[in-house]
C-alpha cells in the first residue's frame, strides 16, 4: 500500500427546508462509496457534511408552520441524519451552519476580505415584494429567462440555457410566495471584487477541476468577472454582518464555510487541530457536488479560501443529476421520491448497488429506470452474486459438516485471478469509476457460477464429498473476494458476510488472504429478490405525499400574509377612506376552489360595470349554492391581484370571527347590481 494519506471529502450541504430525496442520494452515495474505500485502504479519510440552514426559505417555511426557524432546522437536522444513517451513509461529522463555530469563521472570512481591500459597498436595484414587505431572494422570483425566453425559471439562473442573471432582468417576474409582481427597489450591499482574483482563478481552475468543468467555467473567466454580492437585507434568517445592521451574509457565503466549521467541530470532539486539514498543503481536500452549483464552488469558494489563508481543494468532484424513468424528478408522476419513502419499502442495499452500476466520474445525468433496477438487482446482485454464497454455504452446512476444505489447483487459479484484480478495482474506486468497478467484480461472480455449474457439485457430492468440499471452498473464497471488493458499496450486506466467515471487518489487504479449513457460522439469507409491487408502492406513496404537500402549499399561498407587519399601520385621512368604491354585485355563479381550504370563486355581475371574478375566503361558512343569485357588497376599485388559482378582480365584504361564523355583507333590499353604496 502507498503511504498513508490525510483526506477530507465533503458533500454539498443539504438545505434544511426539506427532506432528503433520491436525487440528493446520488451525491451522498458517491461520497460514501469513496470515503469507505479510502478507509479500507488504511488512509485517514474524514467524510464531512452539515445542514445548510440559513436564508429566506427557512424563515418563510418556519413562519408557515408557526414555529421559530431554529425549531424548523433542528427538526430537519434529526430527519436528515436518520435518513443518511438508514441508507448506510456515514459521515464522520454532520454539523449545521447555524452554529457559533460557523458564525466565528464567517466573521473571519468577511473581515479578511474587507481588510484586504476586496469589499465594496454600493446601492443596487433589487426585486422587492410590496405584499410580503421583503427583498426577494433569487429563488423567490420566477419568470421568463432574459437570455433564451424559457418560462417558469428562477431568478438567478436558467435551467434551459444555463445563463446566470439578476432577477430584475427577468420578464414577467412574479413573487413565488404570493404571486404578485415585484417592484424594483434600491438597497446598499457589500460586494466581493472577484475581478481582483482573476489571475489566481485562471491558474487554479484548470488544475483542480475536470476538463469539462474547466471549459464551462471559462465562460466566466474569459470575460470580466462580475462582483459578487455577499449580503442580504432583513428579514433574513442567518448571521448579521458585523458593523452592518440589517445586513446578513448571503447563504452562499456562509454555507461553504460550514465545511470548515463541521471539520472544526469534529476536531474539538477528537482532540485534533483544524490546521491539520485546512492549513496543510499535504492534506487532500475534495468537494463532491452536483453540476448545478459549479459556479459557487469553483470560483467564489477558492477565492474565499485563498484570501483567508486556508488550503484550497485538491479537486472538485462534479456529478450529473438524477432522472427517473428518463424524466426529471416529477412530483405529479411519482418520480420525486423521498429517501424515507424508498426506505419504507426497500432495503437501501438495492439502490446503493444500482447507483454504483450507473456512476462514473463524468457529469452526464444518470437515470433510475425501475425496470432496469429490477433486472440488475434480481439478476445480478441476487441471481449472480448472492447466489454464490447461497449455493456454497447451504450445501456445505446442510449436506456436509459445514467446514471448508482446501483449494484444488483450478480453484487456486480462479482465486489468484480474482486477487490480481485488486489494484485495477482499487484504481477504479479512486477515480470514482464505480460502474467499471462493478463490471470487474461481477466478472468474478460469473466465473464462480460458471465453475460451480461445470463441476456439478450436486452430483459430485454423491461420489466424492471431499472433492465437493474443494469446489465449495473455491466458490466461497471467490464470494469472499467479491464481498471485500463490494464493501464500500454494500457495507451492511458485507457485514453479514464477515459474520458468515467469522472475519474481522474487512480491509482492502484482506483480498490477499485465502480461507481454508474453516467452519462457517450459520448461513442466513443476505438479500431477498425485489418484488415489483414494492416499486409500485414507492411510486404510489410518492404521488400521495406530493398531493398532500401541494394542497398544503396551495392553502398557505392563498392565506399568505406579509412576512413583516407593522404593529400599527400609519393613520389615514377621511379622504383616503372615501377613495374606496363600494358597489352592489349579484353572484351569478359560485364554485369551490378544490385545492384551497378557504376560497370560493365568485362570478359577479356589477350591472353597467360589467362582470368580475373574485376569490373570497368564505368557504368555511358558505356552500356555493347558497350564494348564487344573492346580492353582495364588493370593493370595485381594488387593484386586481394575480393568485395561484386565477386573478381576483375585487373584494367581497364579509365580517365575523372566522370559521363558520363569517357573514357576507348584503346590501339593503331593492338594491341593483352596479349601484354605489355610500
Secondary structure, DSSP 8 states (H G I E B T S, - for coil): -----EEEEEE--EETTS--BHHHHHHHHHHHHHHHHHHHTT-EEEEEEEEE--SHHHHHHHHHHTS-HHHHHHHHHHHHHHHHHHTT---SEEEESSSHHHHHHHHHHHHHHHHTT-EEEEEEEEEEETTTTEE--GGGEEEE-TTT--SSEESSB-TTT--B--GGG-EEEEETTT----EEEEEEEEEE-GGGGHHHHHHHHHHHS-HHHHHHHHHHHTS----EE-EEESS-SS-B-TT-TTEEE-HHHHHHHHHHHHHHHHHHHHT--THHHHS-TTSEEEEEEEGGGHHIIIIIHHHHHHHHT----SEEEEE--EEETTEE--TTTT---BHHHHHTTS-HHHHHHHHHHH--SS---EEE-HHHHHHIIIIIIIIIIIHHHHHHHHHHHHTS-SB-----HHHHHHHHHHHHTHHHHHHHHHTT-HHHHHHHHHHHHHHHHHHHHHHTHHHHHHH-HHHHHHHHHHHHHHHHHHHHHHTTT-HHHHHHHHHHHT--S--GGGGG----S-B------------HHHHHHHHHHHHHHHHHHHHHHHHHHHH---SS--SS-----HHHHHT--EEEEEEEEEEE-TT-SS-EEEEEE-GGG-EEEEEES-TTT--HHHHTT-EEEEETTS--EEETTEEE-SEE-EEEEETTEEEE----TT--TT-B--
